[in-house]
């Protein structure tokens, strides 16, 4: 019995490439958010315990992730 692994290998390679592209796009989006804000996000969330900012940044992260996933997935 001859098993063809070519479709599986192509699928795995495509998944790795698309994952890398998604991570790069996500990092670029987060870098833009970090550059646009006039204050340190890390300081506000960690030191000042700004829960509202943490919720907003978490929402932005989820939104970016959904947009990138749908853009890549089609």
KOLTOR-261419 format. One record per residue: residue number from 1; y negated, x, z negated of N, C-alpha, C in turn. Coordinates in nm, 2 decimals. Layout:
resi=NUM&n.c2=Y&n.c1=X&n.c3=Z&ca.c2=Y&ca.c1=X&ca.c3=Z&c.c2=Y&c.c1=X&c.c3=Z
...
// end
This chain:
resi=1&n.c2=0.12&n.c1=0.08&n.c3=0.00&ca.c2=0.00&ca.c1=0.00&ca.c3=0.00&c.c2=-0.12&c.c1=0.09&c.c3=0.00
resi=2&n.c2=-0.21&n.c1=0.07&n.c3=0.10&ca.c2=-0.33&ca.c1=0.15&ca.c3=0.11&c.c2=-0.45&c.c1=0.08&c.c3=0.06
resi=3&n.c2=-0.52&n.c1=0.13&n.c3=-0.04&ca.c2=-0.63&ca.c1=0.07&ca.c3=-0.11&c.c2=-0.76&c.c1=0.14&c.c3=-0.06
resi=4&n.c2=-0.85&n.c1=0.07&n.c3=-0.01&ca.c2=-0.98&ca.c1=0.12&ca.c3=0.04&c.c2=-1.08&c.c1=0.12&c.c3=-0.07
resi=5&n.c2=-1.12&n.c1=0.24&n.c3=-0.11&ca.c2=-1.22&ca.c1=0.25&ca.c3=-0.22&c.c2=-1.37&c.c1=0.26&c.c3=-0.17
resi=6&n.c2=-1.39&n.c1=0.26&n.c3=-0.04&ca.c2=-1.52&ca.c1=0.29&ca.c3=0.02&c.c2=-1.62&c.c1=0.18&c.c3=-0.02
resi=7&n.c2=-1.58&n.c1=0.05&n.c3=-0.02&ca.c2=-1.68&ca.c1=-0.05&ca.c3=-0.06&c.c2=-1.72&c.c1=-0.04&c.c3=-0.21
resi=8&n.c2=-1.62&n.c1=0.00&n.c3=-0.29&ca.c2=-1.65&ca.c1=0.01&ca.c3=-0.43&c.c2=-1.75&c.c1=0.13&c.c3=-0.45
resi=9&n.c2=-1.72&n.c1=0.24&n.c3=-0.39&ca.c2=-1.80&ca.c1=0.36&ca.c3=-0.40&c.c2=-1.94&c.c1=0.33&c.c3=-0.35
resi=10&n.c2=-1.96&n.c1=0.27&n.c3=-0.24&ca.c2=-2.09&ca.c1=0.23&ca.c3=-0.19&c.c2=-2.17&c.c1=0.14&c.c3=-0.28
resi=11&n.c2=-2.10&n.c1=0.05&n.c3=-0.34&ca.c2=-2.16&ca.c1=-0.04&ca.c3=-0.44&c.c2=-2.21&c.c1=0.03&c.c3=-0.56
resi=12&n.c2=-2.13&n.c1=0.12&n.c3=-0.61&ca.c2=-2.16&ca.c1=0.20&ca.c3=-0.73&c.c2=-2.28&c.c1=0.29&c.c3=-0.70
resi=13&n.c2=-2.28&n.c1=0.35&n.c3=-0.58&ca.c2=-2.40&ca.c1=0.44&ca.c3=-0.55&c.c2=-2.52&c.c1=0.36&c.c3=-0.53
resi=14&n.c2=-2.51&n.c1=0.24&n.c3=-0.47&ca.c2=-2.63&ca.c1=0.15&ca.c3=-0.45&c.c2=-2.68&c.c1=0.11&c.c3=-0.59
resi=15&n.c2=-2.59&n.c1=0.08&n.c3=-0.68&ca.c2=-2.63&ca.c1=0.03&ca.c3=-0.81&c.c2=-2.71&c.c1=0.15&c.c3=-0.89
resi=16&n.c2=-2.66&n.c1=0.27&n.c3=-0.88&ca.c2=-2.72&ca.c1=0.38&ca.c3=-0.94&c.c2=-2.86&c.c1=0.41&c.c3=-0.88
resi=17&n.c2=-2.87&n.c1=0.40&n.c3=-0.75&ca.c2=-3.00&ca.c1=0.42&ca.c3=-0.68&c.c2=-3.10&c.c1=0.31&c.c3=-0.72
resi=18&n.c2=-3.06&n.c1=0.19&n.c3=-0.72&ca.c2=-3.15&ca.c1=0.08&ca.c3=-0.76&c.c2=-3.19&c.c1=0.08&c.c3=-0.90
resi=19&n.c2=-3.09&n.c1=0.13&n.c3=-0.99&ca.c2=-3.13&ca.c1=0.14&ca.c3=-1.13&c.c2=-3.23&c.c1=0.25&c.c3=-1.15
resi=20&n.c2=-3.22&n.c1=0.36&n.c3=-1.08&ca.c2=-3.32&ca.c1=0.47&ca.c3=-1.09&c.c2=-3.45&c.c1=0.42&c.c3=-1.04
resi=21&n.c2=-3.46&n.c1=0.35&n.c3=-0.93&ca.c2=-3.58&ca.c1=0.30&ca.c3=-0.87&c.c2=-3.65&c.c1=0.20&c.c3=-0.97
resi=22&n.c2=-3.57&n.c1=0.12&n.c3=-1.03&ca.c2=-3.62&ca.c1=0.02&ca.c3=-1.13&c.c2=-3.68&c.c1=0.09&c.c3=-1.25
resi=23&n.c2=-3.61&n.c1=0.19&n.c3=-1.30&ca.c2=-3.66&ca.c1=0.27&ca.c3=-1.42&c.c2=-3.79&c.c1=0.34&c.c3=-1.39
resi=24&n.c2=-3.80&n.c1=0.40&n.c3=-1.27&ca.c2=-3.92&ca.c1=0.47&ca.c3=-1.23&c.c2=-4.04&c.c1=0.36&c.c3=-1.21
resi=25&n.c2=-4.01&n.c1=0.25&n.c3=-1.15&ca.c2=-4.11&ca.c1=0.14&ca.c3=-1.14&c.c2=-4.16&c.c1=0.09&c.c3=-1.28
resi=26&n.c2=-4.06&n.c1=0.08&n.c3=-1.37&ca.c2=-4.09&ca.c1=0.03&ca.c3=-1.50&c.c2=-4.18&c.c1=0.13&c.c3=-1.58
resi=27&n.c2=-4.14&n.c1=0.26&n.c3=-1.56&ca.c2=-4.22&ca.c1=0.37&ca.c3=-1.63&c.c2=-4.36&c.c1=0.37&c.c3=-1.57
resi=28&n.c2=-4.38&n.c1=0.36&n.c3=-1.44&ca.c2=-4.51&ca.c1=0.36&ca.c3=-1.38&c.c2=-4.59&c.c1=0.24&c.c3=-1.43
resi=29&n.c2=-4.53&n.c1=0.12&n.c3=-1.44&ca.c2=-4.60&ca.c1=0.00&ca.c3=-1.49&c.c2=-4.65&c.c1=0.02&c.c3=-1.63
resi=30&n.c2=-4.56&n.c1=0.08&n.c3=-1.72&ca.c2=-4.60&ca.c1=0.10&ca.c3=-1.86&c.c2=-4.70&c.c1=0.20&c.c3=-1.87
resi=31&n.c2=-4.70&n.c1=0.31&n.c3=-1.78&ca.c2=-4.80&ca.c1=0.41&ca.c3=-1.78&c.c2=-4.94&c.c1=0.35&c.c3=-1.75
resi=32&n.c2=-4.94&n.c1=0.25&n.c3=-1.65&ca.c2=-5.07&ca.c1=0.19&ca.c3=-1.62&c.c2=-5.12&c.c1=0.11&c.c3=-1.73
resi=33&n.c2=-5.03&n.c1=0.04&n.c3=-1.80&ca.c2=-5.08&ca.c1=-0.04&ca.c3=-1.92&c.c2=-5.13&c.c1=0.06&c.c3=-2.03
resi=34&n.c2=-5.07&n.c1=0.17&n.c3=-2.05&ca.c2=-5.11&ca.c1=0.27&ca.c3=-2.15&c.c2=-5.25&c.c1=0.32&c.c3=-2.11
resi=35&n.c2=-5.27&n.c1=0.35&n.c3=-1.98&ca.c2=-5.40&ca.c1=0.40&ca.c3=-1.94&c.c2=-5.51&c.c1=0.30&c.c3=-1.94
resi=36&n.c2=-5.48&n.c1=0.18&n.c3=-1.92&ca.c2=-5.58&ca.c1=0.07&ca.c3=-1.92&c.c2=-5.63&c.c1=0.04&c.c3=-2.06
resi=37&n.c2=-5.55&n.c1=0.04&n.c3=-2.16&ca.c2=-5.59&ca.c1=0.00&ca.c3=-2.29&c.c2=-5.68&c.c1=0.11&c.c3=-2.35
resi=38&n.c2=-5.79&n.c1=0.07&n.c3=-2.42&ca.c2=-5.88&ca.c1=0.17&ca.c3=-2.47&c.c2=-5.84&c.c1=0.23&c.c3=-2.61
resi=39&n.c2=-5.72&n.c1=0.19&n.c3=-2.66&ca.c2=-5.68&ca.c1=0.24&ca.c3=-2.79&c.c2=-5.53&c.c1=0.29&c.c3=-2.78
resi=40&n.c2=-5.49&n.c1=0.36&n.c3=-2.88&ca.c2=-5.35&ca.c1=0.41&ca.c3=-2.88&c.c2=-5.26&c.c1=0.29&c.c3=-2.92
resi=41&n.c2=-5.17&n.c1=0.26&n.c3=-2.83&ca.c2=-5.07&ca.c1=0.15&ca.c3=-2.85&c.c2=-4.98&c.c1=0.19&c.c3=-2.97
resi=42&n.c2=-4.93&n.c1=0.32&n.c3=-2.96&ca.c2=-4.84&ca.c1=0.37&ca.c3=-3.07&c.c2=-4.91&c.c1=0.36&c.c3=-3.21
resi=43&n.c2=-5.03&n.c1=0.40&n.c3=-3.22&ca.c2=-5.10&ca.c1=0.40&ca.c3=-3.35&c.c2=-5.12&c.c1=0.26&c.c3=-3.40
resi=44&n.c2=-5.16&n.c1=0.17&n.c3=-3.31&ca.c2=-5.18&ca.c1=0.03&ca.c3=-3.35&c.c2=-5.05&c.c1=-0.04&c.c3=-3.40
resi=45&n.c2=-4.94&n.c1=-0.01&n.c3=-3.33&ca.c2=-4.82&ca.c1=-0.08&ca.c3=-3.37&c.c2=-4.75&c.c1=-0.01&c.c3=-3.49
resi=46&n.c2=-4.74&n.c1=0.12&n.c3=-3.49&ca.c2=-4.67&ca.c1=0.19&ca.c3=-3.59&c.c2=-4.75&c.c1=0.21&c.c3=-3.72
resi=47&n.c2=-4.87&n.c1=0.26&n.c3=-3.71&ca.c2=-4.95&ca.c1=0.29&ca.c3=-3.83&c.c2=-5.03&c.c1=0.17&c.c3=-3.88
resi=48&n.c2=-5.09&n.c1=0.09&n.c3=-3.79&ca.c2=-5.17&ca.c1=-0.03&ca.c3=-3.84&c.c2=-5.09&c.c1=-0.15&c.c3=-3.85
resi=49&n.c2=-4.96&n.c1=-0.15&n.c3=-3.81&ca.c2=-4.87&ca.c1=-0.27&ca.c3=-3.82&c.c2=-4.92&c.c1=-0.39&c.c3=-3.75
resi=50&n.c2=-4.98&n.c1=-0.37&n.c3=-3.63&ca.c2=-5.03&ca.c1=-0.48&ca.c3=-3.55&c.c2=-4.92&c.c1=-0.55&c.c3=-3.48
resi=51&n.c2=-4.88&n.c1=-0.66&n.c3=-3.54&ca.c2=-4.77&ca.c1=-0.74&ca.c3=-3.49&c.c2=-4.80&c.c1=-0.81&c.c3=-3.36
resi=52&n.c2=-4.93&n.c1=-0.86&n.c3=-3.36&ca.c2=-4.97&ca.c1=-0.93&ca.c3=-3.23&c.c2=-4.96&c.c1=-0.84&c.c3=-3.11
resi=53&n.c2=-5.01&n.c1=-0.72&n.c3=-3.13&ca.c2=-5.00&ca.c1=-0.63&ca.c3=-3.01&c.c2=-4.86&c.c1=-0.59&c.c3=-2.98
resi=54&n.c2=-4.77&n.c1=-0.58&n.c3=-3.08&ca.c2=-4.63&ca.c1=-0.56&ca.c3=-3.05&c.c2=-4.57&c.c1=-0.67&c.c3=-2.97
resi=55&n.c2=-4.60&n.c1=-0.79&n.c3=-3.01&ca.c2=-4.55&ca.c1=-0.91&ca.c3=-2.93&c.c2=-4.60&c.c1=-0.91&c.c3=-2.79
resi=56&n.c2=-4.73&n.c1=-0.88&n.c3=-2.77&ca.c2=-4.79&ca.c1=-0.87&ca.c3=-2.64&c.c2=-4.72&c.c1=-0.76&c.c3=-2.55
resi=57&n.c2=-4.71&n.c1=-0.65&n.c3=-2.61&ca.c2=-4.64&ca.c1=-0.54&ca.c3=-2.53&c.c2=-4.50&c.c1=-0.57&c.c3=-2.50
resi=58&n.c2=-4.43&n.c1=-0.63&n.c3=-2.60&ca.c2=-4.29&ca.c1=-0.67&ca.c3=-2.57&c.c2=-4.28&c.c1=-0.77&c.c3=-2.46
resi=59&n.c2=-4.38&n.c1=-0.87&n.c3=-2.46&ca.c2=-4.38&ca.c1=-0.97&ca.c3=-2.35&c.c2=-4.41&c.c1=-0.90&c.c3=-2.21
resi=60&n.c2=-4.50&n.c1=-0.80&n.c3=-2.21&ca.c2=-4.53&ca.c1=-0.73&ca.c3=-2.09&c.c2=-4.41&c.c1=-0.65&c.c3=-2.04
resi=61&n.c2=-4.33&n.c1=-0.59&n.c3=-2.13&ca.c2=-4.21&ca.c1=-0.52&ca.c3=-2.10&c.c2=-4.11&c.c1=-0.61&c.c3=-2.04
resi=62&n.c2=-4.09&n.c1=-0.73&n.c3=-2.10&ca.c2=-4.00&ca.c1=-0.83&ca.c3=-2.04&c.c2=-4.04&c.c1=-0.88&c.c3=-1.91
resi=63&n.c2=-4.17&n.c1=-0.90&n.c3=-1.89&ca.c2=-4.22&ca.c1=-0.95&ca.c3=-1.77&c.c2=-4.20&c.c1=-0.85&c.c3=-1.66
resi=64&n.c2=-4.24&n.c1=-0.72&n.c3=-1.69&ca.c2=-4.22&ca.c1=-0.62&ca.c3=-1.59&c.c2=-4.07&c.c1=-0.60&c.c3=-1.55
resi=65&n.c2=-3.98&n.c1=-0.61&n.c3=-1.65&ca.c2=-3.84&ca.c1=-0.60&ca.c3=-1.62&c.c2=-3.79&c.c1=-0.71&c.c3=-1.53
resi=66&n.c2=-3.83&n.c1=-0.83&n.c3=-1.56&ca.c2=-3.79&ca.c1=-0.95&ca.c3=-1.48&c.c2=-3.84&c.c1=-0.93&c.c3=-1.33
resi=67&n.c2=-3.97&n.c1=-0.89&n.c3=-1.32&ca.c2=-4.03&ca.c1=-0.88&ca.c3=-1.18&c.c2=-3.95&c.c1=-0.77&c.c3=-1.11
resi=68&n.c2=-3.93&n.c1=-0.66&n.c3=-1.17&ca.c2=-3.86&ca.c1=-0.55&ca.c3=-1.10&c.c2=-3.72&c.c1=-0.59&c.c3=-1.07
resi=69&n.c2=-3.65&n.c1=-0.65&n.c3=-1.16&ca.c2=-3.51&ca.c1=-0.70&ca.c3=-1.13&c.c2=-3.50&c.c1=-0.79&c.c3=-1.01
resi=70&n.c2=-3.59&n.c1=-0.89&n.c3=-1.01&ca.c2=-3.59&ca.c1=-0.98&ca.c3=-0.90&c.c2=-3.64&c.c1=-0.92&c.c3=-0.76
resi=71&n.c2=-3.73&n.c1=-0.82&n.c3=-0.77&ca.c2=-3.77&ca.c1=-0.75&ca.c3=-0.65&c.c2=-3.66&c.c1=-0.67&c.c3=-0.59
resi=72&n.c2=-3.58&n.c1=-0.60&n.c3=-0.68&ca.c2=-3.47&ca.c1=-0.52&ca.c3=-0.63&c.c2=-3.36&c.c1=-0.60&c.c3=-0.59
resi=73&n.c2=-3.33&n.c1=-0.71&n.c3=-0.67&ca.c2=-3.21&ca.c1=-0.79&ca.c3=-0.64&c.c2=-3.23&c.c1=-0.89&c.c3=-0.53
resi=74&n.c2=-3.35&n.c1=-0.92&n.c3=-0.49&ca.c2=-3.37&ca.c1=-1.00&ca.c3=-0.38&c.c2=-3.38&c.c1=-1.14&c.c3=-0.41
// end
